[in-house]
Amino acid sequence: MQKITFLFSILFLALSSCGVKTTQSLLSDGDYDGAINRAVEGLRTKKDSKGKQDYVYLLEEAFAKAKDRDLRNLEMMAKEANPANAERIYNTYLQLNNRQEKIRPLLPLPLLKLGKNANFPFDNYTDQIVSSKNALSKYLYENASALLKSNNKLDFRKAYDDFAYLESINPNYKNAKKLMDDAQFKGTDFVDVYAKNETDMVIPKLLQDDLLDFKTYGLNDKWTVYHNARQKNVNYDYSLIINFRQIIISPEQIKEKEFIKERQIKDGVKTLLDSRGRPVRDSLGKEIKVDNYRTLRANIYEFRQFKSCQVTAKVDYIDLKTNQLVQTFPVSSEFVFENIYSTYKGDKNACEDSYISYFTKRAVPFPNNEQMVYDTGEDLKARLKDIIVRNKFRG
């Protein structure tokens, strides 16, 4: 038991030493907050113990250096008086406050050799946080409002991000929520989706409706919305056209095949005979017995019903602002109808177990051409979705 306790003590000291070295390295690299986080983690347990003194000294030093750097940066930004620094100023005051709140639960932290507590001079940053948040809110509101007067969708998207950030730090600021919704609408690419039939066959309406029902594709995102029916008060940016180019449907075919199946099965035991037909005996004079096998045989008459349909199309991306073709992608899909059934003469057990199910099947009616075309829809839809996912209208 003492040996186990000793080993655990060695392990604990090794881990503690490793943690201190990591904290020292972070401090030396200027990653003061990284060093603070590591030291705070190390002081969560037994913070008053002698083995944790290194963490206390390192935490005190890292805190002083981090605070000094932040205050110097704030002083420089105040002299610059650049409104664009509003976010950085606000975040710096938050950082100063959050750093204190991270350390506060651990206090006091004794410096055992010096007989006093480590020094962490805390300040109240409430007024600075409020004033810098107000300055940032004003900057974000004015900047985003100016972007809304642009004719560029990317500017509208930047305005949306600014209004969204403003809502997160200062909810219900003026009419920011409404303007954020306006920015999203203006920044959205609306895509008109429809199909063209360039074949000499009728495309089933159900297939067209299913292919154009983009709600089931899950493709709408924050900045792209697909409509399969034009809506009022929407200026469309792009068209996505599914052009059906060719439909090939094979004739209905029934192919017949006849073959023989044989299989040997164990059927009891028999006496082993030599080449003269006499029983073979072992060293004790007893007849040797071996497995007896018999052969099962069946004549199989197999029938295969087959019909296939191939649909070839292309997907066109049209920029409606310039009325130019942006991209085009070929797409094709195939659906195969196949039904296999069999009859037999003889013993069906001569066949593999996986084949026996065909004996219970019968001929079924062939699907008509319209159904064949419709049945290509699921595969066609998956291929269409893949094209759209990999090829956005706007980068």
C-alpha positions, 0 to 999 in steps of 0.5 A, a space after each residue: 500500500 505504501 509503495 502504491 502511495 509513493 508511486 502516485 506521489 511521484 506521478 503527481 509531482 511529475 504532472 505538476 512539474 509538467 504543468 508549471 513548465 507549460 505555464 512558464 513557456 506560455 508566459 515567456 511567449 507572451 501568451 499571458 491569458 494562456 498562462 493565466 488559464 493554465 495556472 488557474 486550472 492548476 490552482 483549482 485544488 489544494 491552492 494553499 499547498 506548497 506544491 502549488 506555489 509556482 502557479 501562484 507566482 506565475 499567475 501573479 506575473 501573468 496577470 500584471 503583464 496582461 493588464 499592463 499590455 491591455 491598458 497600453 493598447 487602450 491608451 494608444 487607441 484613445 489617442 488614435 480616436 479612430 471609430 473603427 477601433 470601437 469593437 477592439 476597445 469594447 472587447 479589451 475592456 471585457 477581457 480586463 473584466 473577465 480576467 479578474 472574474 476568472 481569478 477572483 474565486 481563487 483569492 486569497 492566494 498565499 505566498 508562503 515564503 513571503 508570508 503574504 498574499 499574492 497581489 492582484 490589483 482589480 479595477 471596476 470596468 463597468 463604466 468603461 464597458 457600458 460606454 465602449 459598448 454604446 460607442 460600438 453600437 453606434 458605430 455598427 448601426 451607422 456602418 450597417 445603415 450606410 451599407 444598406 444604401 449600396 446596390 451590392 448584395 455582398 454589402 447587404 450581407 456585411 450589413 446583416 453581420 453588423 446588425 446581428 452582432 449589434 443585436 447580440 451585444 445590445 438587443 433592441 437597439 433602435 430598429 436594428 432587428 428590422 434592418 437586419 431582416 431587411 439586409 438579409 432579404 436584400 442580400 439573398 440570392 433568389 433562384 427561379 427553378 423550372 424544367 424544360 422538355 426537349 424530348 419527344 416524350 411526355 415528362 410525368 407531371 409528378 416527376 417534374 413536381 418532385 424534382 422542382 420541390 426544392 424544400 425536400 432538397 434541404 438546399 435553402 440557406 441564409 443567402 440562397 433561396 430556391 422557388 419553383 413558382 415565381 413570387 410577387 415582390 421578389 427580384 430573381 437573381 438566377 434561374 436554374 433550368 433542368 433541360 430534359 434532353 433524351 429519354 430512352 426506354 428499352 423494349 419489354 424483354 423476357 429471357 428464358 434459360 434452362 440449366 441443371 443444378 446438382 448438389 451432394 448431401 450427406 445421407 447416413 454412413 456406409 461401409 468403406 469398400 476396397 477396389 474389389 468391393 470388399 469391406 475395409 477393416 481397421 487394425 482390430 478387424 472392425 469394418 470402417 464406416 464412412 459418410 454416405 452421400 447422395 446426389 440431388 438434381 433439378 432441371 431449372 427453367 428461369 425467366 427474366 423480365 427486363 425493361 430499362 429507362 435512361 433519362 439524360 438532362 442538363 442543368 443550366 445556371 442563368 444570371 438573370 441580371 446579364 441574361 447570360 449562361 453561367 454554368 451548365 452540367 450534364 446529368 443522367 439517370 437510369 432505372 432498371 425494372 427486373 423480375 426473375 422467377 423460376 420453375 423446376 423439375 426434380 429436387 429443388 434442394 439441389 439449388 443454393 438456399 439463396 436461389 430457392 426464393 425464385 421458385 415462389 415468384 411469378 411473372 408481373 406486369 411490366 411498368 408502363 413508359 410513364 412509370 419508368 420515367 418517373 421511377 428514375 426520379 429518385 436517382 435523378 434528384 440525388 444527382 441534381 442535389 449533388 451538382 447544386 451542393 458542389 456548385 454554388 451560384 455565388 462563391 
